Amino acid sequence: MNAPTELQVIKGPDGGIQYVVLPYAEFLRLRQQVEPLIPNEVAGKVLVENLSPIHAWREYLGLTDAEVAARIQVSPAAFAELEAADARPRKSILRRVAVALGLSLEQLDF
């Protein structure tokens, strides 16, 4: 017996499944189960250019240091210390920066 499903399967020319169409709410639910991603550009800036993750993300998002400093309510000088390559900010500070950048803590703390 075939049970009703909300998924639609689209087959390719060879008869194999090529795509699955699902309701948007289900897509969002599944997407939340996936680990947060780090774009190649951000990883490259950290690994190749030796930038801190905070600095790499800020540049990737097109934000100035003054904008992020204002968002986390610290002085530009204090923020410059946070995004230095050798900085090791506390988790509480990383959480504030992550929220200010619209990221998860995991995306910032790698």
N, CA, C and O atoms as a GROMACS GRO file, in nm:
protein
  440
    1MET      N    1   0.084  -0.117   0.000
    1MET     CA    2   0.000   0.000   0.000
    1MET      C    3   0.089   0.123   0.000
    1MET      O    4   0.187   0.128   0.074
    2ASN      N    5   0.055   0.220  -0.081
    2ASN     CA    6   0.133   0.344  -0.090
    2ASN      C    7   0.080   0.446   0.008
    2ASN      O    8  -0.037   0.484   0.003
    3ALA      N    9   0.166   0.491   0.097
    3ALA     CA   10   0.128   0.596   0.192
    3ALA      C   11   0.150   0.731   0.126
    3ALA      O   12   0.245   0.748   0.051
    4PRO      N   13   0.062   0.828   0.153
    4PRO     CA   14   0.082   0.961   0.096
    4PRO      C   15   0.211   1.023   0.149
    4PRO      O   16   0.249   1.003   0.265
    5THR      N   17   0.276   1.097   0.064
    5THR     CA   18   0.401   1.161   0.103
    5THR      C   19   0.402   1.305   0.055
    5THR      O   20   0.335   1.339  -0.043
    6GLU      N   21   0.476   1.388   0.123
    6GLU     CA   22   0.487   1.527   0.083
    6GLU      C   23   0.606   1.549  -0.008
    6GLU      O   24   0.628   1.660  -0.055
    7LEU      N   25   0.683   1.444  -0.034
    7LEU     CA   26   0.801   1.456  -0.118
    7LEU      C   27   0.767   1.424  -0.262
    7LEU      O   28   0.682   1.339  -0.290
    8GLN      N   29   0.833   1.493  -0.352
    8GLN     CA   30   0.817   1.467  -0.494
    8GLN      C   31   0.953   1.423  -0.548
    8GLN      O   32   1.053   1.491  -0.525
    9VAL      N   33   0.956   1.312  -0.617
    9VAL     CA   34   1.080   1.261  -0.674
    9VAL      C   35   1.081   1.293  -0.823
    9VAL      O   36   0.982   1.272  -0.892
   10ILE      N   37   1.194   1.344  -0.870
   10ILE     CA   38   1.211   1.374  -1.012
   10ILE      C   39   1.322   1.284  -1.065
   10ILE      O   40   1.435   1.286  -1.015
   11LYS      N   41   1.289   1.207  -1.164
   11LYS     CA   42   1.386   1.113  -1.220
   11LYS      C   43   1.458   1.174  -1.339
   11LYS      O   44   1.405   1.259  -1.411
   12GLY      N   45   1.580   1.130  -1.358
   12GLY     CA   46   1.661   1.174  -1.470
   12GLY      C   47   1.638   1.088  -1.593
   12GLY      O   48   1.556   0.997  -1.591
   13PRO      N   49   1.711   1.118  -1.700
   13PRO     CA   50   1.693   1.043  -1.825
   13PRO      C   51   1.720   0.893  -1.811
   13PRO      O   52   1.664   0.812  -1.885
   14ASP      N   53   1.806   0.857  -1.715
   14ASP     CA   54   1.838   0.716  -1.696
   14ASP      C   55   1.738   0.645  -1.604
   14ASP      O   56   1.753   0.526  -1.577
   15GLY      N   57   1.638   0.716  -1.555
   15GLY     CA   58   1.539   0.657  -1.467
   15GLY      C   59   1.575   0.663  -1.320
   15GLY      O   60   1.494   0.629  -1.234
   16GLY      N   61   1.698   0.706  -1.290
   16GLY     CA   62   1.741   0.718  -1.151
   16GLY      C   63   1.693   0.849  -1.090
   16GLY      O   64   1.666   0.946  -1.161
   17ILE      N   65   1.682   0.851  -0.960
   17ILE     CA   66   1.636   0.971  -0.891
   17ILE      C   67   1.743   1.080  -0.902
   17ILE      O   68   1.858   1.058  -0.867
   18GLN      N   69   1.702   1.197  -0.950
   18GLN     CA   70   1.792   1.311  -0.965
   18GLN      C   71   1.767   1.418  -0.860
   18GLN      O   72   1.861   1.480  -0.809
   19TYR      N   73   1.640   1.440  -0.827
   19TYR     CA   74   1.602   1.546  -0.734
   19TYR      C   75   1.490   1.497  -0.644
   19TYR      O   76   1.413   1.407  -0.678
   20VAL      N   77   1.483   1.559  -0.528
   20VAL     CA   78   1.370   1.538  -0.438
   20VAL      C   79   1.320   1.676  -0.398
   20VAL      O   80   1.396   1.758  -0.348
   21VAL      N   81   1.193   1.699  -0.420
   21VAL     CA   82   1.130   1.826  -0.384
   21VAL      C   83   1.055   1.803  -0.254
   21VAL      O   84   0.978   1.707  -0.242
   22LEU      N   85   1.077   1.892  -0.157
   22LEU     CA   86   1.011   1.876  -0.028
   22LEU      C   87   0.956   2.009   0.018
   22LEU      O   88   1.001   2.114  -0.029
   23PRO      N   89   0.861   2.008   0.109
   23PRO     CA   90   0.805   2.133   0.160
   23PRO      C   91   0.914   2.219   0.226
   23PRO      O   92   1.008   2.167   0.286
   24TYR      N   93   0.899   2.347   0.213
   24TYR     CA   94   0.999   2.440   0.265
   24TYR      C   95   1.019   2.424   0.416
   24TYR      O   96   1.132   2.430   0.463
   25ALA      N   97   0.914   2.403   0.490
   25ALA     CA   98   0.925   2.384   0.636
   25ALA      C   99   1.012   2.262   0.667
   25ALA      O  100   1.091   2.265   0.761
   26GLU      N  101   0.997   2.157   0.589
   26GLU     CA  102   1.079   2.037   0.610
   26GLU      C  103   1.225   2.066   0.574
   26GLU      O  104   1.316   2.019   0.644
   27PHE      N  105   1.247   2.141   0.468
   27PHE     CA  106   1.382   2.182   0.431
   27PHE      C  107   1.449   2.259   0.545
   27PHE      O  108   1.563   2.231   0.580
   28LEU      N  109   1.376   2.355   0.602
   28LEU     CA  110   1.432   2.433   0.713
   28LEU      C  111   1.463   2.344   0.833
   28LEU      O  112   1.566   2.361   0.898
   29ARG      N  113   1.376   2.251   0.863
   29ARG     CA  114   1.399   2.160   0.974
   29ARG      C  115   1.525   2.077   0.951
   29ARG      O  116   1.606   2.061   1.042
   30LEU      N  117   1.540   2.025   0.831
   30LEU     CA  118   1.658   1.945   0.800
   30LEU      C  119   1.785   2.030   0.799
   30LEU      O  120   1.891   1.984   0.842
   31ARG      N  121   1.773   2.150   0.752
   31ARG     CA  122   1.889   2.240   0.744
   31ARG      C  123   1.943   2.272   0.884
   31ARG      O  124   2.063   2.288   0.901
   32GLN      N  125   1.856   2.281   0.982
   32GLN     CA  126   1.898   2.311   1.119
   32GLN      C  127   1.978   2.196   1.179
   32GLN      O  128   2.053   2.216   1.275
   33GLN      N  129   1.962   2.077   1.125
   33GLN     CA  130   2.034   1.961   1.177
   33GLN      C  131   2.177   1.954   1.124
   33GLN      O  132   2.259   1.880   1.178
   34VAL      N  133   2.206   2.030   1.021
   34VAL     CA  134   2.339   2.029   0.961
   34VAL      C  135   2.430   2.122   1.040
   34VAL      O  136   2.387   2.228   1.087
   35GLU      N  137   2.554   2.083   1.056
   35GLU     CA  138   2.649   2.167   1.128
   35GLU      C  139   2.666   2.299   1.054
   35GLU      O  140   2.660   2.303   0.931
   36PRO      N  141   2.686   2.407   1.128
   36PRO     CA  142   2.708   2.537   1.064
   36PRO      C  143   2.831   2.531   0.973
   36PRO      O  144   2.932   2.470   1.008
   37LEU      N  145   2.820   2.594   0.860
   37LEU     CA  146   2.927   2.590   0.761
   37LEU      C  147   3.021   2.709   0.773
   37LEU      O  148   2.984   2.816   0.822
   38ILE      N  149   3.142   2.689   0.726
   38ILE     CA  150   3.242   2.797   0.719
   38ILE      C  151   3.281   2.809   0.572
   38ILE      O  152   3.335   2.714   0.516
   39PRO      N  153   3.254   2.923   0.510
   39PRO     CA  154   3.288   2.939   0.368
   39PRO      C  155   3.438   2.924   0.344
   39PRO      O  156   3.520   2.955   0.430
   40ASN      N  157   3.470   2.877   0.226
   40ASN     CA  158   3.610   2.858   0.188
   40ASN      C  159   3.690   2.988   0.201
   40ASN      O  160   3.806   2.985   0.241
   41GLU      N  161   3.628   3.100   0.168
   41GLU     CA  162   3.698   3.229   0.176
   41GLU      C  163   3.740   3.260   0.319
   41GLU      O  164   3.848   3.312   0.343
   42VAL      N  165   3.654   3.227   0.415
   42VAL     CA  166   3.685   3.251   0.556
   42VAL      C  167   3.796   3.157   0.601
   42VAL      O  168   3.892   3.201   0.664
   43ALA      N  169   3.782   3.030   0.570
   43ALA     CA  170   3.885   2.932   0.609
   43ALA      C  171   4.020   2.969   0.547
   43ALA      O  172   4.124   2.958   0.612
   44GLY      N  173   4.018   3.012   0.422
   44GLY     CA  174   4.142   3.051   0.355
   44GLY      C  175   4.210   3.168   0.422
   44GLY      O  176   4.332   3.170   0.438
   45LYS      N  177   4.131   3.267   0.462
   45LYS     CA  178   4.188   3.383   0.531
   45LYS      C  179   4.253   3.343   0.664
   45LYS      O  180   4.355   3.400   0.704
   46VAL      N  181   4.192   3.246   0.732
   46VAL     CA  182   4.247   3.201   0.860
   46VAL      C  183   4.373   3.118   0.837
   46VAL      O  184   4.475   3.139   0.902
   47LEU      N  185   4.366   3.023   0.744
   47LEU     CA  186   4.476   2.930   0.724
   47LEU      C  187   4.591   2.987   0.641
   47LEU      O  188   4.708   2.964   0.673
   48VAL      N  189   4.559   3.061   0.537
   48VAL     CA  190   4.663   3.109   0.446
   48VAL      C  191   4.713   3.248   0.487
   48VAL      O  192   4.834   3.273   0.489
   49GLU      N  193   4.620   3.337   0.519
   49GLU     CA  194   4.659   3.474   0.552
   49GLU      C  195   4.685   3.494   0.701
   49GLU      O  196   4.724   3.603   0.743
   50ASN      N  197   4.664   3.390   0.781
   50ASN     CA  198   4.687   3.394   0.926
   50ASN      C  199   4.603   3.500   0.997
   50ASN      O  200   4.649   3.563   1.092
   51LEU      N  201   4.479   3.520   0.951
   51LEU     CA  202   4.387   3.610   1.020
   51LEU      C  203   4.313   3.530   1.126
   51LEU      O  204   4.300   3.408   1.116
   52SER      N  205   4.266   3.600   1.228
   52SER     CA  206   4.181   3.534   1.327
   52SER      C  207   4.046   3.506   1.263
   52SER      O  208   4.009   3.574   1.167
   53PRO      N  209   3.971   3.408   1.314
   53PRO     CA  210   3.837   3.385   1.261
   53PRO      C  211   3.747   3.510   1.268
   53PRO      O  212   3.668   3.535   1.177
   54ILE      N  213   3.760   3.588   1.376
   54ILE     CA  214   3.680   3.710   1.387
   54ILE      C  215   3.712   3.805   1.272
   54ILE      O  216   3.622   3.858   1.207
   55HIS      N  217   3.839   3.827   1.246
   55HIS     CA  218   3.884   3.917   1.140
   55HIS      C  219   3.840   3.864   1.003
   55HIS      O  220   3.790   3.940   0.919
   56ALA      N  221   3.859   3.734   0.981
   56ALA     CA  222   3.822   3.675   0.853
   56ALA      C  223   3.673   3.687   0.826
   56ALA      O  224   3.632   3.724   0.715
   57TRP      N  225   3.590   3.657   0.926
   57TRP     CA  226   3.446   3.670   0.909
   57TRP      C  227   3.405   3.815   0.886
   57TRP      O  228   3.321   3.844   0.801
   58ARG      N  229   3.465   3.907   0.961
   58ARG     CA  230   3.430   4.049   0.946
   58ARG      C  231   3.455   4.093   0.802
   58ARG      O  232   3.370   4.159   0.741
   59GLU      N  233   3.572   4.058   0.749
   59GLU     CA  234   3.602   4.095   0.610
   59GLU      C  235   3.507   4.027   0.512
   59GLU      O  236   3.459   4.089   0.418
   60TYR      N  237   3.481   3.899   0.535
   60TYR     CA  238   3.392   3.824   0.448
   60TYR      C  239   3.252   3.887   0.444
   60TYR      O  240   3.189   3.891   0.338
   61LEU      N  241   3.205   3.935   0.558
   61LEU     CA  242   3.072   3.996   0.566
   61LEU      C  243   3.071   4.141   0.523
   61LEU      O  244   2.965   4.203   0.519
   62GLY      N  245   3.188   4.196   0.491
   62GLY     CA  246   3.196   4.333   0.441
   62GLY      C  247   3.170   4.438   0.548
   62GLY      O  248   3.115   4.544   0.519
   63LEU      N  249   3.209   4.409   0.671
   63LEU     CA  250   3.187   4.502   0.782
   63LEU      C  251   3.319   4.569   0.821
   63LEU      O  252   3.426   4.511   0.806
   64THR      N  253   3.310   4.690   0.871
   64THR     CA  254   3.428   4.758   0.922
   64THR      C  255   3.449   4.718   1.067
   64THR      O  256   3.357   4.670   1.133
   65ASP      N  257   3.570   4.738   1.115
   65ASP     CA  258   3.597   4.707   1.255
   65ASP      C  259   3.516   4.797   1.347
   65ASP      O  260   3.474   4.755   1.455
   66ALA      N  261   3.493   4.921   1.305
   66ALA     CA  262   3.414   5.014   1.387
   66ALA      C  263   3.268   4.967   1.398
   66ALA      O  264   3.207   4.980   1.504
   67GLU      N  265   3.213   4.913   1.289
   67GLU     CA  266   3.076   4.864   1.292
   67GLU      C  267   3.060   4.748   1.391
   67GLU      O  268   2.966   4.745   1.470
   68VAL      N  269   3.153   4.654   1.386
   68VAL     CA  270   3.143   4.539   1.475
   68VAL      C  271   3.170   4.582   1.619
   68VAL      O  272   3.103   4.534   1.711
   69ALA      N  273   3.266   4.670   1.639
   69ALA     CA  274   3.294   4.720   1.774
   69ALA      C  275   3.168   4.784   1.834
   69ALA      O  276   3.137   4.763   1.951
   70ALA      N  277   3.098   4.862   1.753
   70ALA     CA  278   2.975   4.926   1.801
   70ALA      C  279   2.868   4.822   1.833
   70ALA      O  280   2.795   4.835   1.932
   71ARG      N  281   2.858   4.718   1.751
   71ARG     CA  282   2.758   4.614   1.774
   71ARG      C  283   2.781   4.539   1.905
   71ARG      O  284   2.686   4.500   1.972
   72ILE      N  285   2.908   4.518   1.941
   72ILE     CA  286   2.936   4.445   2.065
   72ILE      C  287   2.968   4.540   2.180
   72ILE      O  288   3.002   4.496   2.290
   73GLN      N  289   2.955   4.668   2.153
   73GLN     CA  290   2.969   4.773   2.254
   73GLN      C  291   3.106   4.773   2.322
   73GLN      O  292   3.118   4.776   2.444
   74VAL      N  293   3.210   4.772   2.237
   74VAL     CA  294   3.347   4.790   2.286
   74VAL      C  295   3.412   4.898   2.200
   74VAL      O  296   3.361   4.933   2.094
   75SER      N  297   3.523   4.950   2.247
   75SER     CA  298   3.593   5.052   2.170
   75SER      C  299   3.660   4.987   2.049
   75SER      O  300   3.688   4.867   2.050
   76PRO      N  301   3.684   5.065   1.944
   76PRO     CA  302   3.756   5.010   1.828
   76PRO      C  303   3.892   4.951   1.866
   76PRO      O  304   3.935   4.851   1.809
   77ALA      N  305   3.959   5.013   1.963
   77ALA     CA  306   4.089   4.961   2.007
   77ALA      C  307   4.074   4.824   2.074
   77ALA      O  308   4.154   4.734   2.051
   78ALA      N  309   3.971   4.809   2.156
   78ALA     CA  310   3.946   4.680   2.221
   78ALA      C  311   3.910   4.574   2.118
   78ALA      O  312   3.951   4.458   2.130
   79PHE      N  313   3.833   4.614   2.017
   79PHE     CA  314   3.796   4.518   1.913
   79PHE      C  315   3.918   4.478   1.832
   79PHE      O  316   3.931   4.361   1.794
   80ALA      N  317   4.008   4.571   1.806
   80ALA     CA  318   4.131   4.539   1.733
   80ALA      C  319   4.210   4.431   1.807
   80ALA      O  320   4.269   4.343   1.744
   81GLU      N  321   4.212   4.437   1.938
   81GLU     CA  322   4.279   4.334   2.017
   81GLU      C  323   4.209   4.200   2.002
   81GLU      O  324   4.274   4.096   1.997
   82LEU      N  325   4.075   4.201   1.996
   82LEU     CA  326   3.998   4.077   1.983
   82LEU      C  327   4.024   4.007   1.850
   82LEU      O  328   4.026   3.884   1.844
   83GLU      N  329   4.043   4.086   1.744
   83GLU     CA  330   4.060   4.022   1.615
   83GLU      C  331   4.206   4.006   1.574
   83GLU      O  332   4.234   3.973   1.459
   84ALA      N  333   4.299   4.029   1.665
   84ALA     CA  334   4.440   4.003   1.638
   84ALA      C  335   4.460   3.853   1.618
   84ALA      O  336   4.390   3.771   1.678
   85ALA      N  337   4.555   3.817   1.533
   85ALA     CA  338   4.578   3.676   1.500
   85ALA      C  339   4.610   3.590   1.622
   85ALA      O  340   4.575   3.473   1.627
   86ASP      N  341   4.677   3.648   1.720
   86ASP     CA  342   4.716   3.571   1.838
   86ASP      C  343   4.619   3.585   1.956
   86ASP      O  344   4.647   3.534   2.064
   87ALA      N  345   4.507   3.653   1.936
   87ALA     CA  346   4.409   3.672   2.044
   87ALA      C  347   4.339   3.541   2.076
   87ALA      O  348   4.315   3.458   1.988
   88ARG      N  349   4.308   3.522   2.202
   88ARG     CA  350   4.233   3.406   2.249
   88ARG      C  351   4.117   3.453   2.336
   88ARG      O  352   4.120   3.438   2.458
   89PRO      N  353   4.014   3.512   2.273
   89PRO     CA  354   3.902   3.567   2.351
   89PRO      C  355   3.826   3.459   2.427
   89PRO      O  356   3.818   3.344   2.384
   90ARG      N  357   3.769   3.499   2.540
   90ARG     CA  358   3.685   3.410   2.619
   90ARG      C  359   3.559   3.374   2.540
   90ARG      O  360   3.519   3.445   2.448
   91LYS      N  361   3.498   3.262   2.577
   91LYS     CA  362   3.375   3.217   2.510
   91LYS      C  363   3.264   3.322   2.518
   91LYS      O  364   3.187   3.339   2.423
   92SER      N  365   3.255   3.391   2.630
   92SER     CA  366   3.149   3.491   2.645
   92SER      C  367   3.166   3.603   2.542
   92SER      O  368   3.068   3.654   2.488
   93ILE      N  369   3.289   3.641   2.517
   93ILE     CA  370   3.316   3.745   2.416
   93ILE      C  371   3.288   3.690   2.276
   93ILE      O  372   3.228   3.757   2.193
   94LEU      N  373   3.332   3.567   2.252
   94LEU     CA  374   3.305   3.505   2.121
   94LEU      C  375   3.156   3.497   2.094
   94LEU      O  376   3.112   3.518   1.981
   95ARG      N  377   3.077   3.466   2.197
   95ARG     CA  378   2.931   3.461   2.179
   95ARG      C  379   2.875   3.597   2.137
   95ARG      O  380   2.791   3.607   2.048
   96ARG      N  381   2.924   3.702   2.202
   96ARG     CA  382   2.878   3.838   2.167
   96ARG      C  383   2.914   3.872   2.023
   96ARG      O  384   2.833   3.930   1.951
   97VAL      N  385   3.035   3.838   1.983
   97VAL     CA  386   3.077   3.865   1.846
   97VAL      C  387   2.996   3.782   1.748
   97VAL      O  388   2.954   3.832   1.643
   98ALA      N  389   2.973   3.655   1.780
   98ALA     CA  390   2.895   3.568   1.693
   98ALA      C  391   2.754   3.625   1.672
   98ALA      O  392   2.706   3.629   1.559
   99VAL      N  393   2.690   3.669   1.778
   99VAL     CA  394   2.557   3.728   1.766
   99VAL      C  395   2.563   3.854   1.680
   99VAL      O  396   2.477   3.876   1.594
  100ALA      N  397   2.664   3.937   1.702
  100ALA     CA  398   2.678   4.062   1.626
  100ALA      C  399   2.699   4.035   1.477
  100ALA      O  400   2.658   4.116   1.394
  101LEU      N  401   2.762   3.922   1.444
  101LEU     CA  402   2.789   3.890   1.304
  101LEU      C  403   2.682   3.799   1.243
  101LEU      O  404   2.686   3.769   1.124
  102GLY      N  405   2.586   3.756   1.326
  102GLY     CA  406   2.481   3.667   1.277
  102GLY      C  407   2.531   3.525   1.253
  102GLY      O  408   2.485   3.457   1.161
  103LEU      N  409   2.625   3.480   1.336
  103LEU     CA  410   2.686   3.348   1.321
  103LEU      C  411   2.657   3.263   1.443
  103LEU      O  412   2.609   3.312   1.545
  104SER      N  413   2.686   3.135   1.431
  104SER     CA  414   2.683   3.048   1.548
  104SER      C  415   2.821   3.054   1.613
  104SER      O  416   2.919   3.092   1.549
  105LEU      N  417   2.827   3.016   1.738
  105LEU     CA  418   2.955   3.014   1.807
  105LEU      C  419   3.053   2.919   1.738
  105LEU      O  420   3.173   2.948   1.731
  106GLU      N  421   3.003   2.806   1.688
  106GLU     CA  422   3.087   2.709   1.621
  106GLU      C  423   3.152   2.765   1.496
  106GLU      O  424   3.265   2.728   1.463
  107GLN      N  425   3.083   2.855   1.425
  107GLN     CA  426   3.139   2.914   1.305
  107GLN      C  427   3.252   3.011   1.337
  107GLN      O  428   3.337   3.038   1.252
  108LEU      N  429   3.253   3.062   1.456
  108LEU     CA  430   3.352   3.161   1.495
  108LEU      C  431   3.467   3.101   1.573
  108LEU      O  432   3.577   3.156   1.573
  109ASP      N  433   3.444   2.991   1.639
  109ASP     CA  434   3.542   2.931   1.729
  109ASP      C  435   3.600   2.804   1.668
  109ASP      O  436   3.568   2.692   1.709
  110PHE      N  437   3.687   2.824   1.568
  110PHE     CA  438   3.751   2.707   1.505
  110PHE      C  439   3.899   2.728   1.493
  110PHE      O  440   3.970   2.641   1.442
   0.00000   0.00000   0.00000
